[in-house]
Amino acid sequence: MTAVAPALPTAPARRWDLLGRGLMGLNSAVTFVVFINGFFLMADAADDRLMVEGWRTFGYLVFSAMWAMLAYRPRRVPAIWEMVIFHKVAAAVLAFTILDTTEGMQSSITDTSVASLTIFAYVVCRGWESWRVLRGADAPAHSPAKAL
């Protein structure tokens, strides 16, 4: 008796995949520029704001790297999509609660934009398929991981 291997999910249409990956690449590049600008903001920050500005600046590098990973391998990085989407949606919601401040107004626009772009790319790139990497769907048929 032969075992029937489960069918692998179909890949998204190439143009949609490229569009989603391109958007993640754009998010990565823009965020990297903001990371570089963060050093200038840190240099001008008052002593009591230096830690906050530094934390924010280094966070930009982390997000730039995560978007770069999503652009490069959108269906091979489980949990990154969901973490980025959660963070950006949460930041946008927070920003909308403080719209009367300069940071709230700016963040409501930027975080809503990148959250929307990331959610769109998640759908067109089928980001949820990244979880199959953990289930061993990409392992060869004779691999012990396949039996798990």
VMD Tcl script that draws the C-alpha trace (Angstrom):
set ca {
  {0.00 0.00 0.00}
  {1.44 3.38 -0.97}
  {0.91 6.56 0.98}
  {-0.50 9.50 -0.89}
  {1.44 12.68 -0.26}
  {-0.71 15.72 0.45}
  {-0.83 18.23 -2.35}
  {1.27 21.31 -1.76}
  {-0.63 24.58 -1.89}
  {-0.46 26.36 -5.19}
  {1.78 29.38 -5.38}
  {0.19 32.77 -5.84}
  {0.09 34.26 -9.31}
  {3.52 35.61 -10.17}
  {2.40 39.21 -10.67}
  {0.62 39.29 -7.28}
  {3.59 37.66 -5.60}
  {5.96 40.21 -7.12}
  {3.66 43.06 -6.13}
  {3.46 41.88 -2.52}
  {7.18 41.25 -2.33}
  {7.89 44.62 -3.93}
  {5.74 46.36 -1.32}
  {7.64 44.60 1.45}
  {10.91 45.62 -0.19}
  {9.66 49.21 -0.34}
  {8.67 49.11 3.35}
  {12.13 47.75 4.14}
  {13.97 50.42 2.15}
  {11.93 53.32 3.51}
  {12.28 52.03 7.06}
  {16.04 51.70 6.59}
  {16.20 55.38 5.57}
  {14.19 56.25 8.69}
  {16.69 54.15 10.71}
  {19.57 56.24 9.37}
  {17.65 59.44 10.13}
  {17.17 58.17 13.67}
  {20.85 58.77 14.40}
  {20.36 62.45 13.62}
  {17.33 62.52 15.92}
  {19.37 60.82 18.63}
  {22.13 63.41 18.26}
  {19.59 66.21 18.78}
  {17.66 64.50 21.58}
  {17.69 65.79 25.12}
  {19.36 63.53 27.66}
  {16.02 62.39 29.08}
  {14.82 61.37 25.58}
  {17.99 59.68 24.34}
  {16.97 56.17 25.44}
  {13.54 56.48 23.80}
  {15.01 57.82 20.56}
  {17.69 55.12 20.55}
  {15.14 52.37 21.19}
  {12.97 53.71 18.38}
  {15.93 54.02 16.00}
  {17.13 50.46 16.60}
  {13.55 49.24 16.21}
  {13.51 50.69 12.70}
  {16.46 48.48 11.80}
  {14.64 45.42 13.15}
  {11.50 46.22 11.15}
  {13.55 46.96 8.03}
  {15.15 43.53 8.37}
  {11.82 41.79 8.94}
  {10.28 43.41 5.85}
  {13.40 42.45 3.88}
  {12.97 38.82 5.00}
  {9.31 38.94 3.94}
  {10.26 40.38 0.56}
  {12.94 37.74 0.02}
  {11.14 34.62 1.31}
  {7.47 35.43 1.95}
  {6.43 31.82 2.43}
  {9.47 30.67 4.41}
  {9.41 32.85 7.54}
  {6.68 31.65 9.91}
  {5.33 34.17 12.43}
  {7.13 37.20 10.98}
  {4.09 38.30 8.96}
  {1.83 38.04 11.96}
  {4.22 39.80 14.33}
  {4.71 42.72 11.95}
  {0.97 43.01 11.27}
  {0.14 42.85 14.99}
  {2.70 45.51 15.88}
  {1.74 47.91 13.12}
  {-2.01 47.56 13.76}
  {-1.46 48.02 17.51}
  {0.73 51.08 16.88}
  {-1.91 52.55 14.55}
  {-4.66 51.99 17.11}
  {-2.53 53.67 19.78}
  {-1.80 56.57 17.43}
  {-5.51 57.09 16.84}
  {-6.03 57.40 20.60}
  {-3.58 60.33 20.73}
  {-4.45 62.16 17.53}
  {-4.20 65.51 19.31}
  {-0.39 65.12 19.50}
  {2.13 65.55 16.69}
  {3.44 62.00 17.09}
  {-0.08 60.60 17.18}
  {-1.04 62.35 13.96}
  {2.14 61.30 12.13}
  {2.02 57.71 13.39}
  {-1.66 57.32 12.58}
  {-0.78 57.94 8.95}
  {2.47 55.99 8.71}
  {1.51 52.98 10.82}
  {-1.89 52.66 9.17}
  {-0.19 52.80 5.77}
  {2.45 50.17 6.48}
  {-0.07 47.96 8.29}
  {-2.39 48.13 5.27}
  {0.44 47.42 2.82}
  {1.67 44.51 4.92}
  {-1.82 43.00 5.23}
  {-2.32 43.38 1.47}
  {1.04 41.70 0.79}
  {0.20 38.94 3.30}
  {-2.90 38.14 1.28}
  {-1.39 38.34 -2.22}
  {1.80 36.49 -1.21}
  {-0.17 33.93 0.82}
  {1.91 34.63 3.89}
  {-0.04 32.13 5.98}
  {1.62 29.37 3.96}
  {4.88 30.13 5.78}
  {3.59 27.99 8.63}
  {3.85 24.85 6.47}
  {7.63 25.10 6.88}
  {7.14 24.13 10.52}
  {4.85 21.26 9.58}
  {7.53 19.74 7.39}
  {5.60 20.10 4.14}
  {8.81 21.00 2.34}
  {10.72 17.97 3.58}
  {11.50 15.19 1.07}
  {9.05 12.28 1.08}
  {11.63 9.91 2.62}
  {12.56 12.35 5.38}
  {11.77 11.44 9.00}
  {10.32 14.94 9.44}
  {7.65 14.08 6.91}
  {6.33 11.33 9.20}
  {5.76 13.83 12.03}
}
mol new
graphics top color blue
foreach p $ca { graphics top sphere $p radius 0.5 }
foreach p [lrange $ca 0 end-1] q [lrange $ca 1 end] { graphics top cylinder $p $q radius 0.2 }
display resetview
